[in-house]
Amino acid sequence: MRIALFSDVHGKVLLPFLLCDQYQKATGKAIDLILQCGDLGAYPDLNNLDKATLKHAQYDRAELGFHDDFTTERPKIKAFLAALDLDMICVRGNHEDHRYLNALEKKYATESIFPIDIYQRIWLCKSGEAQAFERGGLQLNFVGIGRIGDRKGRTDERFIQNYERQKIKALYKTKTHFDLLLSHDGDDSSQRGYGMSELREVLDKVIFHYHFHGHTGAAFKLELHPNGLTQSCKIKELEFDSEGKLPAGCMLILEKLADEQFHLEIVPQSFTNPFTQQNWKYHLIDQNNRSSY
């Protein structure tokens, strides 16, 4: 079982799918699922953009990719996603249309996960609820926790909500050993004083093999969490640098093996470099490109 992992895409929703498609062609290795750490940029209504997204969208239309490509059917995108046959599961970030997501969460009140796009390829998992993905006789057990923490006590939709805290606390009683925790924010165990305390608490009380997150703007980093058990991984945001290239550590491949062991691959920049800020969408047209790395 192979899982592709990305963090903040900020509207470039199609890009992870294109990268996974090219990875499969270049390596001959199938990817079974995409996991994404929030700040998808899920804004179906441009009237609801937050200030940061509106500012960036003035210079880069890709910030509005969810609205442009995933709320109204685009024949080429529909055909590409159908052929790729790959789903993305994400958590909420702080830059999303939370009113839109709230309405869908209410609609799917009895489900732990629900679709948010026109093609039903992007799924949002509810914070604090156990998830299971099965493929090829293997099962990936994970939990998603969205939004960000705040020590100032602010309660607007960017920040974790009380009902989500209750779901997270309910996990403390579980005896399940989870493969991974997927979140947008990091926990608050660092000396910088930022992060979400709820993440630190659940990592201290529930066993996770990995914790993946984005949000902070820091470089890719993989280290042992202070709990002594969990491999904590900061995924670099899927954002183009000043040269129009994707940064190191922005795409990971996690492979779960038959013996329940894991192998984590940091996809090198030699693979991502052909996807530039100027040309990345053209990869949707050039589906016969089979370069290796």
C-alpha positions in Angstrom: 0.0 0.0 0.0 1.4 3.4 -1.0 0.1 6.7 0.2 1.2 10.1 -1.2 1.3 12.9 1.3 1.2 16.6 0.8 0.6 19.6 3.0 -0.7 23.1 2.1 -1.7 23.4 -1.6 -3.6 26.7 -1.3 -5.9 26.2 -4.3 -3.5 24.1 -6.5 -5.8 21.2 -5.9 -5.1 19.5 -9.2 -1.3 19.5 -8.7 -1.1 16.6 -6.2 -3.1 14.4 -8.6 -0.8 15.4 -11.5 2.3 14.7 -9.4 0.9 11.3 -8.4 0.1 10.4 -12.0 3.6 11.3 -13.1 5.1 9.4 -10.2 3.3 6.2 -11.2 4.4 6.6 -14.8 8.0 7.3 -13.8 8.4 4.5 -11.3 5.8 1.9 -12.2 4.7 1.9 -8.6 1.0 2.4 -8.0 -0.3 5.0 -5.5 -3.4 3.9 -3.6 -4.4 7.2 -1.8 -3.5 10.8 -1.3 -3.5 12.3 2.2 -3.4 16.1 2.4 -2.7 18.2 5.6 -5.1 21.0 5.2 -5.2 24.5 3.6 -6.5 22.9 0.5 -8.0 26.3 -0.3 -11.6 24.9 -0.5 -13.4 28.1 -1.6 -16.3 27.3 -3.9 -17.7 30.8 -3.5 -15.3 33.6 -4.3 -17.3 36.0 -2.1 -16.1 34.0 1.0 -12.4 34.3 0.4 -10.3 35.2 3.4 -8.0 38.2 3.2 -4.8 36.2 2.7 -6.3 34.1 -0.1 -7.7 37.2 -1.8 -4.4 38.9 -1.6 -2.4 36.0 -3.1 -5.1 35.3 -5.8 -4.5 38.8 -7.2 -1.1 37.6 -8.3 -1.8 33.9 -8.9 -5.1 32.6 -10.1 -4.1 29.1 -9.0 -5.1 30.1 -5.5 -8.7 29.8 -6.8 -8.2 26.3 -8.2 -10.9 24.7 -6.1 -13.5 27.1 -7.4 -12.2 27.0 -11.0 -11.7 23.3 -11.4 -13.5 21.4 -8.7 -17.0 23.0 -8.3 -18.0 22.8 -12.0 -17.2 19.8 -14.2 -14.3 20.4 -16.6 -14.3 17.6 -19.2 -10.5 17.2 -19.3 -10.1 17.2 -15.6 -13.1 14.8 -15.2 -11.6 12.4 -17.7 -8.1 12.6 -16.1 -9.4 12.0 -12.6 -11.5 9.1 -13.7 -8.5 7.4 -15.5 -6.2 8.1 -12.5 -8.9 6.7 -10.1 -7.3 8.1 -7.0 -8.9 9.8 -4.0 -7.6 12.5 -1.8 -8.5 12.6 1.9 -7.7 15.9 3.7 -8.3 17.7 7.0 -9.4 21.3 7.4 -6.8 24.0 7.4 -7.3 27.6 8.5 -7.7 28.9 4.9 -10.9 27.2 3.8 -14.6 28.2 3.4 -15.7 26.8 6.7 -19.3 27.8 6.2 -19.3 25.6 3.1 -17.6 22.7 5.0 -19.9 23.1 8.0 -22.9 22.6 5.8 -21.5 19.5 4.2 -20.4 18.1 7.6 -24.0 18.6 8.8 -25.4 16.9 5.7 -23.2 13.9 6.3 -23.8 13.9 10.0 -23.5 10.1 10.4 -20.4 9.7 8.3 -16.8 10.2 9.5 -15.7 11.3 6.1 -17.5 13.1 3.2 -16.9 14.4 -0.3 -16.4 18.1 -1.0 -15.9 18.4 -4.7 -18.0 17.9 -7.9 -16.1 14.8 -8.9 -16.2 13.2 -5.4 -12.5 12.7 -5.4 -11.7 15.0 -2.5 -12.9 13.8 0.9 -12.7 15.7 4.3 -12.3 13.6 7.4 -13.9 14.9 10.6 -11.5 15.8 13.4 -11.0 13.2 16.1 -12.8 10.3 14.3 -11.0 7.1 13.5 -10.6 6.3 9.8 -9.6 3.1 8.0 -8.5 2.7 4.4 -8.2 -0.8 2.9 -6.3 -1.9 -0.2 -4.6 -5.2 -1.2 -5.3 -6.9 2.0 -3.8 -4.1 4.1 -5.5 -1.6 6.3 -4.3 1.9 7.1 -5.7 3.2 10.4 -5.5 6.9 11.0 -7.0 10.0 12.6 -7.3 13.5 11.2 -7.4 16.7 13.2 -8.0 19.9 11.3 -7.7 23.7 11.8 -5.1 25.4 14.0 -4.6 25.9 17.7 -4.7 29.3 19.5 -3.5 30.2 23.0 -5.4 33.5 22.9 -8.7 31.7 23.2 -10.1 32.8 19.9 -13.0 30.7 18.7 -13.6 31.7 15.0 -13.7 28.9 12.4 -10.0 28.9 11.8 -9.4 27.4 15.2 -10.3 24.1 16.6 -13.9 23.9 17.9 -15.2 22.6 21.2 -17.1 19.7 19.5 -13.9 18.6 17.9 -12.1 18.7 21.2 -14.7 16.3 22.6 -14.2 13.9 19.8 -10.4 14.0 20.3 -10.8 13.4 24.1 -12.9 10.3 23.3 -9.9 8.8 21.5 -8.0 8.7 24.8 -10.0 5.6 25.7 -9.1 3.7 22.6 -6.7 0.7 22.6 -6.1 1.0 18.8 -2.6 1.6 17.7 -2.9 4.0 14.7 -0.6 4.1 11.8 -0.7 7.9 11.5 -2.1 11.2 12.7 -2.9 13.7 10.0 -3.2 17.4 11.0 -2.8 20.9 9.7 -1.1 22.5 12.6 1.8 21.0 14.6 1.6 20.3 18.3 2.8 22.8 20.9 5.7 20.8 22.3 8.3 22.9 20.5 10.0 25.7 22.3 8.6 28.3 19.9 5.4 28.3 21.8 3.1 27.7 18.8 0.9 24.9 17.8 -2.1 23.0 19.0 -2.1 21.6 22.6 -4.8 19.1 21.6 -2.3 17.4 19.3 0.3 17.1 22.0 -2.2 15.7 24.4 -3.5 13.0 21.9 0.1 12.1 21.0 0.8 11.5 24.7 -2.2 9.4 25.2 -2.7 7.4 21.9 -0.1 5.5 20.0 0.6 6.7 16.4 3.4 5.5 14.3 3.6 8.8 12.3 2.3 12.3 12.7 2.2 14.4 9.5 1.5 18.1 9.4 2.1 21.3 7.5 1.0 24.9 8.2 4.1 26.4 9.9 6.2 27.3 6.8 9.2 25.5 8.2 11.3 23.2 6.0 10.7 19.5 5.8 11.7 17.7 9.0 11.4 14.2 10.3 12.2 13.6 14.0 11.2 11.5 16.9 8.4 13.1 18.9 9.0 13.8 22.6 6.6 10.9 23.4 9.4 8.6 22.3 7.2 6.6 20.0 5.9 8.7 17.1 7.9 9.8 14.1 6.8 13.5 13.7 7.1 14.8 10.1 6.7 18.4 9.0 5.8 18.3 5.2 7.0 21.3 3.3 4.1 23.3 1.8 3.3 22.7 -1.9 4.3 26.2 -2.8 6.5 27.5 -5.6 9.7 29.3 -4.6 11.1 32.5 -6.1 12.4 30.5 -9.1 9.1 28.9 -9.7 10.1 25.5 -8.4 8.7 23.2 -5.8 10.7 22.9 -2.6 12.4 19.8 -1.1 10.2 17.6 1.1 6.9 18.7 -0.4 5.9 15.2 -1.7 6.2 12.1 0.4 5.4 8.4 -0.3 4.6 6.2 2.6 4.5 2.5 1.9 2.9 0.1 4.3 4.4 -3.4 3.9 2.8 -6.8 4.5 4.7 -7.2 7.7 3.1 -4.0 9.1 6.4 -2.1 8.7 6.7 1.2 6.9 9.0 2.8 4.4 9.0 6.6 3.9 10.3 8.1 0.6 11.0 11.8 0.3 10.4 12.4 -3.4 13.4 14.3 -4.8 13.4 17.6 -6.5 14.8 15.9 -9.6 11.2 14.6 -10.0 9.3 17.7 -9.0 11.4 20.2 -10.9 9.6 19.7 -14.2 6.4 21.0 -12.5 7.0 24.7 -12.5 4.8 27.6 -11.5 4.4 28.5 -15.2 3.8 25.1 -16.7 2.4 22.7 -14.1 -1.1 22.7 -15.5 0.2 21.7 -19.0 1.0 18.3 -17.5 -2.8 17.6 -17.7 -2.4 17.8 -21.5 0.8 15.9 -21.8 -0.3 12.6 -20.4 2.2 10.6 -22.5 5.2 12.0 -20.7 6.9 9.1 -19.0 10.2 10.5 -17.8 12.0 8.8 -14.9 14.1 10.1 -12.0 
